[in-house]
Amino acid sequence: MSNSHISYYQPDLQVLYCSLEKVESWHHSNLSAPYWRVYHNRAGESQIVIRKEEYEKRIELTRDRIVVIPPNTAFRSDHIDSFYHFYLHFIARPPFYGTSERGQAEPLRFSGICQKGE
């Protein structure tokens, strides 16, 4: 048997924060930071609203959705009831240090495997 070497890309990531917490209050009107954010909520009614010069985009944080927010993206957050909030904040080195292609949050949906959402 031959031993073939499989090479994988290993991005240079630095995790800043990672936690799963019960959130009672998540009303923030102006969030933006120089790092990536990953959000997932198991239940509850929460949302983020991405603000760009020409529009606002509302993204519901649901059980089947992970939201990835690029660095320096302005947004606000809100919720109705308490909820469990998973968050991961990290810094990525090139080529992933900037924003998404469209410069906005990218919702991902679960359906067995992770897929890019609408």
PyMOL commands that set and color helices and strands:
alter all, ss='L'
color gray80, all
select strands_A, chain A and resi 13-23+28-31+36-41+46-51+56-61+65-69+75-79+83-92+106-110+114-116
alter strands_A, ss='S'
color yellow, strands_A
deselect
rebuild
show_as cartoon
